[in-house]
Amino acid sequence: MFKFNKKKVEQESLLKARTRALRNAEDEIENLRHLRLQDEHNSTIIIKENSKMHELLRDIADRTVTCPLGSEKIVLNKIKELARDYQSKN
């Protein structure tokens, strides 16, 4: 009789441990889902910012190519103007 009760207690203990481990794993899965969604959101923002910077650099390159030689001041002023425009939009 004593062995039967001891075995039952051991089984209940194992069941509780398994249930706790399962609950912990489910919590970790939910946490990882949340982190993945945050990463996707952040990646979207970074991609948009990267695209804006690419456009700005392309605009700077286009303007510098069309400027005559020896007009470094004009090019520098155009770059500053584009940078100010970019900063005011963000």
MODELLER restraints for C-alpha pairs under 7 A, 6 or more apart:
rsr = mdl.restraints
at = mdl.atoms
rsr.add(forms.Gaussian(group=physical.xy_distance, feature=features.Distance(at['CA:60:A'], at['CA:79:A']), mean=6.20, stdev=0.5))
rsr.add(forms.Gaussian(group=physical.xy_distance, feature=features.Distance(at['CA:64:A'], at['CA:75:A']), mean=5.83, stdev=0.5))
